[in-house]
Amino acid sequence: MLRDDLELTLDQLISLCNDAWEDYEEAAAATEDAEMSALFTELAMQRREMAEVLKRQVRRMGERPRDRDTNLGAAERLLTRIRAAFARDPRLALLEECERADGRIAAKMAHALNTVDLRAEDRDILTRYHGDVTASVGRLAALRTRLFP
């Protein structure tokens, strides 16, 4: 694939990580559950770091990375707030949205690892991050299952 495919893929991942970062920050602030808040804060920091590292990779290619928010991410956060407001337990809505956000990141990373012509450095970064995001999806699912059997 062309170098443009790599730039586009990294830009999409930056947007997804930025959206997840903001999702996690909002979720941490919205819940009174200390365990969930701590997990959301930890994962927000991870997604922020991922976005920053991916931005550096795009800059190394001589390109300008995407800025923070996307319209889709903002709309999804609004929808999550609405779901949480009407949910029997808002914690469940927050957990499910965060799982979905990381699921989108994991899927995009897996797609990139399987179809995009990646530089060795980018492949190493995405492989590591894919493992991290997949693990966080598992942590969120385990917490959801434990709190909402």
GIJORA-V968246 format. One record per pair of residues at least 4 apart in sequence whose ideal C-beta (glycine too) atoms are under 6 Angstrom apart, sorted by sequence separation. I is the first residue (numbers start at 1). GAP is how many residues later the second one is. D is the distance in Angstrom with one decimal. If there is no record, write none. Layout:
BEGIN
{{I;GAP;D} {I;GAP;D}}
END
This chain:
BEGIN
{{1;4;4.0} {26;4;5.9} {69;4;5.8} {83;4;5.8} {111;4;5.8} {112;4;4.6} {118;4;4.4} {126;4;5.8} {144;4;5.7} {31;5;4.8} {58;5;5.0} {69;5;5.7} {87;5;6.0} {118;5;4.2} {31;6;5.4} {84;6;3.8} {87;6;4.4} {58;7;4.1} {28;9;4.7} {84;9;4.1} {55;10;4.0} {83;10;4.2} {84;10;5.9} {28;12;3.7} {27;13;4.5} {28;13;4.6} {113;13;5.6} {112;14;5.8} {24;16;4.6} {80;17;4.2} {109;17;5.2} {24;19;4.8} {25;19;4.7} {24;20;3.5} {109;21;4.1} {21;23;5.3} {21;26;3.9} {20;27;4.4} {21;27;4.6} {106;27;4.6} {105;28;5.0} {106;28;5.2} {17;30;4.7} {102;31;5.2} {17;33;4.6} {18;33;5.1} {17;34;3.9} {102;34;5.3} {103;34;5.8} {102;35;4.8} {14;37;5.3} {99;38;5.9} {14;40;4.9} {13;41;5.5} {14;41;5.9} {99;41;4.6} {98;42;5.6} {10;44;5.3} {95;45;5.8} {10;47;5.8} {10;48;5.1} {95;49;4.5} {18;50;4.9} {14;51;5.5} {15;51;5.4} {19;51;6.0} {26;51;5.9} {14;52;5.1} {19;54;3.1} {11;55;4.9} {15;55;4.8} {7;56;5.4} {92;56;5.3} {33;58;5.6} {31;60;5.7} {31;63;6.0} {57;65;5.8} {27;67;4.4} {27;71;5.8} {23;75;5.9} {23;78;4.9} {50;79;5.4} {20;81;4.2} {16;88;5.7} {16;89;4.8} {16;92;6.0} {43;93;5.5} {13;95;5.8} {9;103;4.7} {9;107;5.1} {6;110;5.7} {5;111;5.4} {1;115;5.6} {1;116;4.4}}
END
